[in-house]
Amino acid sequence: MEERFGRQLAITGRMVRDRFDGCLNAHGASLTTWAVLRSAEHEEGLSQRELASRMSIESPTHVSWPVLLTLTPLACISGAALGLTFGTRFEPRTVPIMFGVVVIPLTFLGCVYYSWVALTPVKVAGISWLKILVLVNPLVYMNEGFRAALTSANHMSPLAVYGVLTGFALLFLYFGINGFKKRVLS
Protein backbone atom coordinates (compact mmCIF):
# COMPACT_ATOMS: atom_id res chain seq x y z
CA MET A 1 0.00 0.00 0.00
CA GLU A 2 2.81 2.44 0.92
CA GLU A 3 4.58 1.76 -2.35
CA ARG A 4 1.48 2.69 -4.33
CA PHE A 5 1.01 5.87 -2.34
CA GLY A 6 4.69 6.87 -2.77
CA ARG A 7 4.54 6.14 -6.49
CA GLN A 8 1.27 8.04 -6.86
CA LEU A 9 2.73 10.98 -4.93
CA ALA A 10 5.83 11.04 -7.17
CA ILE A 11 3.70 10.88 -10.33
CA THR A 12 1.41 13.65 -9.06
CA GLY A 13 4.40 15.82 -8.12
CA ARG A 14 5.93 15.33 -11.57
CA MET A 15 2.62 16.19 -13.25
CA VAL A 16 2.23 19.37 -11.17
CA ARG A 17 5.83 20.38 -11.88
CA ASP A 18 5.44 19.70 -15.62
CA ARG A 19 2.16 21.67 -15.71
CA PHE A 20 3.79 24.57 -13.81
CA ASP A 21 6.83 24.48 -16.14
CA GLY A 22 4.46 24.50 -19.13
CA CYS A 23 2.66 27.59 -17.83
CA LEU A 24 5.96 29.34 -17.14
CA ASN A 25 7.41 28.36 -20.54
CA ALA A 26 4.36 29.84 -22.25
CA HIS A 27 5.46 33.19 -20.81
CA GLY A 28 9.16 32.76 -21.62
CA ALA A 29 10.17 31.77 -18.08
CA SER A 30 11.36 28.70 -16.21
CA LEU A 31 11.16 27.26 -12.72
CA THR A 32 14.59 28.70 -11.97
CA THR A 33 13.51 32.15 -13.16
CA TRP A 34 10.39 31.93 -11.00
CA ALA A 35 12.42 30.91 -7.92
CA VAL A 36 14.89 33.77 -8.43
CA LEU A 37 12.16 36.38 -8.94
CA ARG A 38 10.14 35.08 -5.99
CA SER A 39 13.18 35.29 -3.70
CA ALA A 40 14.06 38.74 -4.98
CA GLU A 41 10.48 39.94 -4.51
CA HIS A 42 10.31 38.93 -0.87
CA GLU A 43 13.64 40.48 0.13
CA GLU A 44 14.57 43.71 -1.61
CA GLY A 45 18.19 44.75 -1.86
CA LEU A 46 19.62 41.25 -2.25
CA SER A 47 22.86 41.14 -4.19
CA GLN A 48 23.30 38.57 -6.91
CA ARG A 49 25.76 36.69 -4.70
CA GLU A 50 23.34 36.60 -1.73
CA LEU A 51 20.50 35.44 -3.96
CA ALA A 52 22.63 32.66 -5.47
CA SER A 53 23.77 31.62 -2.01
CA ARG A 54 20.19 31.34 -0.73
CA MET A 55 19.27 29.23 -3.73
CA SER A 56 22.34 27.01 -3.16
CA ILE A 57 23.84 28.03 -6.48
CA GLU A 58 27.62 27.98 -6.37
CA SER A 59 29.51 29.98 -8.93
CA PRO A 60 32.85 28.79 -10.28
CA THR A 61 33.80 32.38 -11.06
CA HIS A 62 36.45 34.01 -8.96
CA VAL A 63 37.41 37.40 -10.34
CA SER A 64 40.89 38.75 -9.78
CA TRP A 65 40.29 42.35 -10.85
CA PRO A 66 43.95 43.47 -11.05
CA VAL A 67 44.79 40.56 -13.36
CA LEU A 68 41.64 41.02 -15.42
CA LEU A 69 42.06 44.79 -15.84
CA THR A 70 45.73 44.56 -16.81
CA LEU A 71 45.50 41.42 -18.93
CA THR A 72 42.56 42.56 -21.07
CA PRO A 73 44.39 45.47 -22.78
CA LEU A 74 47.52 43.35 -23.23
CA ALA A 75 45.47 40.53 -24.80
CA CYS A 76 43.69 43.04 -27.06
CA ILE A 77 46.97 44.52 -28.25
CA SER A 78 48.45 41.06 -28.78
CA GLY A 79 45.40 39.88 -30.72
CA ALA A 80 45.33 43.01 -32.87
CA ALA A 81 49.06 42.72 -33.55
CA LEU A 82 48.65 39.05 -34.48
CA GLY A 83 45.79 39.95 -36.83
CA LEU A 84 47.83 42.77 -38.39
CA THR A 85 50.75 40.41 -38.92
CA PHE A 86 48.59 37.73 -40.53
CA GLY A 87 46.73 40.33 -42.58
CA THR A 88 49.91 41.75 -44.04
CA ARG A 89 51.75 38.43 -44.54
CA PHE A 90 49.01 36.48 -46.33
CA GLU A 91 47.65 37.41 -49.73
CA PRO A 92 43.90 38.15 -49.67
CA ARG A 93 43.12 35.19 -51.92
CA THR A 94 44.81 32.79 -49.47
CA VAL A 95 42.73 33.80 -46.43
CA PRO A 96 40.45 30.71 -46.61
CA ILE A 97 43.54 28.47 -46.59
CA MET A 98 44.94 30.46 -43.66
CA PHE A 99 41.90 29.50 -41.58
CA GLY A 100 42.51 25.80 -42.14
CA VAL A 101 46.26 25.90 -41.74
CA VAL A 102 46.77 28.63 -39.11
CA VAL A 103 43.62 29.75 -37.29
CA ILE A 104 42.07 26.36 -36.50
CA PRO A 105 45.31 24.85 -35.10
CA LEU A 106 45.90 28.06 -33.10
CA THR A 107 42.44 27.74 -31.60
CA PHE A 108 42.47 24.02 -30.86
CA LEU A 109 46.00 24.14 -29.44
CA GLY A 110 45.46 27.46 -27.66
CA CYS A 111 44.15 26.07 -24.36
CA VAL A 112 40.69 27.38 -25.14
CA TYR A 113 38.94 24.11 -24.33
CA TYR A 114 41.33 22.88 -21.61
CA SER A 115 43.95 24.32 -19.31
CA TRP A 116 47.64 24.18 -20.06
CA VAL A 117 48.16 22.29 -16.81
CA ALA A 118 45.81 19.56 -18.08
CA LEU A 119 48.33 18.66 -20.81
CA THR A 120 50.80 17.18 -18.32
CA PRO A 121 49.58 13.56 -18.73
CA VAL A 122 50.17 13.65 -22.51
CA LYS A 123 53.66 12.14 -22.55
CA VAL A 124 55.99 10.36 -24.93
CA ALA A 125 59.17 8.89 -23.41
CA GLY A 126 58.34 10.66 -20.14
CA ILE A 127 58.20 14.13 -21.77
CA SER A 128 55.01 16.22 -21.86
CA TRP A 129 55.63 17.03 -25.52
CA LEU A 130 52.28 18.70 -26.24
CA LYS A 131 52.55 20.90 -23.16
CA ILE A 132 55.91 22.14 -24.47
CA LEU A 133 54.82 22.41 -28.12
CA VAL A 134 51.82 24.67 -27.45
CA LEU A 135 54.04 27.27 -25.74
CA VAL A 136 54.72 28.84 -29.17
CA ASN A 137 51.02 29.73 -29.42
CA PRO A 138 50.11 33.21 -28.11
CA LEU A 139 46.52 32.12 -27.43
CA VAL A 140 47.81 29.80 -24.70
CA TYR A 141 49.01 32.79 -22.70
CA MET A 142 45.84 34.81 -23.31
CA ASN A 143 43.58 31.95 -22.23
CA GLU A 144 45.71 30.98 -19.26
CA GLY A 145 45.76 34.63 -18.17
CA PHE A 146 41.98 34.89 -18.35
CA ARG A 147 41.69 31.54 -16.58
CA ALA A 148 43.84 33.01 -13.79
CA ALA A 149 41.74 36.18 -13.72
CA LEU A 150 38.31 34.55 -13.77
CA THR A 151 38.53 31.13 -12.13
CA SER A 152 40.18 29.35 -9.27
CA ALA A 153 41.21 26.49 -11.58
CA ASN A 154 44.86 25.52 -12.00
CA HIS A 155 46.62 27.75 -14.49
CA MET A 156 49.98 28.89 -15.75
CA SER A 157 51.95 31.39 -13.68
CA PRO A 158 50.64 34.94 -14.28
CA LEU A 159 54.26 36.15 -14.37
CA ALA A 160 54.94 33.86 -17.33
CA VAL A 161 51.68 34.93 -18.97
CA TYR A 162 52.50 38.64 -18.75
CA GLY A 163 56.12 38.23 -19.82
CA VAL A 164 55.52 36.02 -22.84
CA LEU A 165 52.35 37.83 -23.93
CA THR A 166 54.23 41.15 -23.84
CA GLY A 167 56.98 39.56 -25.94
CA PHE A 168 54.46 38.24 -28.46
CA ALA A 169 52.75 41.64 -28.61
CA LEU A 170 56.03 43.43 -29.33
CA LEU A 171 57.11 40.81 -31.87
CA PHE A 172 53.80 40.82 -33.75
CA LEU A 173 53.56 44.62 -33.60
CA TYR A 174 57.01 44.86 -35.18
CA PHE A 175 56.18 42.39 -37.96
CA GLY A 176 52.66 43.74 -38.43
CA ILE A 177 53.71 47.40 -38.69
CA ASN A 178 56.58 46.58 -41.04
CA GLY A 179 54.30 44.43 -43.19
CA PHE A 180 51.72 47.21 -43.25
CA LYS A 181 54.35 49.76 -44.32
CA LYS A 182 55.50 47.48 -47.14
CA ARG A 183 51.94 46.99 -48.39
CA VAL A 184 50.98 50.65 -48.16
CA LEU A 185 54.19 52.19 -49.41
CA SER A 186 54.77 49.80 -52.31
N, C-alpha and C positions, 0 to 999 in steps of 0.2 A: 504494500500500500504506500509506504514512504517513497519508494522508488518512483512510482507513478506520479505522486505529488511533486517530487523534486524535478522530474522530467517535465511535467506540465508547467511548473513554475519557470523553468529555464526557457521553454518554448514560448510562454507568454511574455517573458521579459525580452526575448529576442524579437518577437513580433512588435511589441511596444517600441523598442529601440529603433527597429527598421521603419516603423510608421513615423516616428518622430524625426528620424534622419531624412525620410522622404519629404516631410513637410518643410524641414529646414532647407533641403537641397532645392526645393521649388523656389525658394527665395534667395538662392545663391549663398547659403550658409552651411555650416556643418555643426556637429555636436561640440567639437572643440571650440569653434567660434562662439557658440551659445554659452559654453562654460566660461570662456574668457570675458565675454560681455556681461554675463550675470555677476561674476565676481567683481568686475570693475564698477558695475552699477551700485552694488551694495556698499562699496568702500571707495569713496572718491580719494584721489590723490595717490593711488598706488603707483609705484614705479613699475616698469616692465619687469625688472628683476624680482621685485616683491610678488608680483602677480604670478610669474613663472614658478617661483618658489612655493607659493600656496597651492599651485596646481601640480606640484611635484614634477615640474619640467626642468631638467638639468641641461644647461647649455654648455657645449664643448668650447665655446668661444672665450678666450682670455686675451684681452687687448692690452698690448704693451704700446702705449701711445708714443713714447719717444722713438721706438723702433719704427712704428708705422709711419709717423710723420716725417722721419728722415729717410726712410727707405723708399717711400712712394715717389718723391721727386727723382731720386737716383735711378730707380727702376724705369721711370718715364723717359729720362734722358738716355739711359742705356738702350731701351727699346726703340726710341726715335733714331738714335745713332745707328743701331743695327739695321733698321728699315732704310735709312739713308744710304748706308753702305751697300745693302742688297740692291736697292733701287738704282744705284749708279754703276754697279758692277755687272748686272745682268741686262741683256738687251730686252726691250719690251716684248718681243715675240717669244722669248724663252721663259716668261713669267709662269705659265702653266707647268712647265717642267720643273721650275724652281720649287713649286709647292710640293711636288712629289719627291724631289731629291733633297731639298733643304728644310722646308718648313715642317713637313710631317715628322721627319726624324728629330728635329729640334723639339717639337712638341712632345712626342712620345718618350724621348730620352731626357726631357727637361724637368723631371720630378714633379710634373703636374698631377699625375694620378697616384703617386706614391712618394714617400719621403726618401731622401738620399740615404738616410740611415738604414732604411729597409732593404737596401741593395747589398748589405753585408753578407747575407747567406749565399749570394750568387758567386761561387768560387770555382776556379779551375787551378789545379795544382796548389791549392791553399791560398790563392791570391783572389781578392775581390775585384776581378778585372772590370766588371761593368761599373762598379762604384768609382773606379779610377778613370775609366774612359769618359764618363759623362761630365767630368770636371772641365772639359773644354767647351761645354755648352753654357752660355750666359743665362739661359732660362733656369738652370739648376739653382743659381745663386738668387735670382729674383724670387722663385717659388719657395726656396728654403728661408729666405728673409721674411716673406709674408707669413710663412708657417710659424716662424719665431714670433712675429708680431701679433698673430691672431689666434694661435692655439697654444696649448700646453704640451703638444706632442713633441717627440724627439725631433731634433733638427740640427742642421749644421751650425757651427759656431758663428754668431753674428759678426764677430771680428773678421772671419774669413769671408763672409758674405759681403761686407762693406768693402774690404780691400780688393777682392777680385772683381766685384761689380764696378768699382771705380776704375780699375784697370781696363776692363772691357769697354766701359763708356768712353774713356780717353782714346783707346785704340780704334774703336768704331767711329768716333767723331773725327779722328785724324783721317782715316780711310774714306769716310763718307764725305767730308768737306773737300778733300782732294779730288775724289771722284766727281763730285758736283762741279767743282771748278773746271775740270777737264771737259765735262759734258757741256757746260754753259759757254766756256770760252773757246771751244773748238768749232 
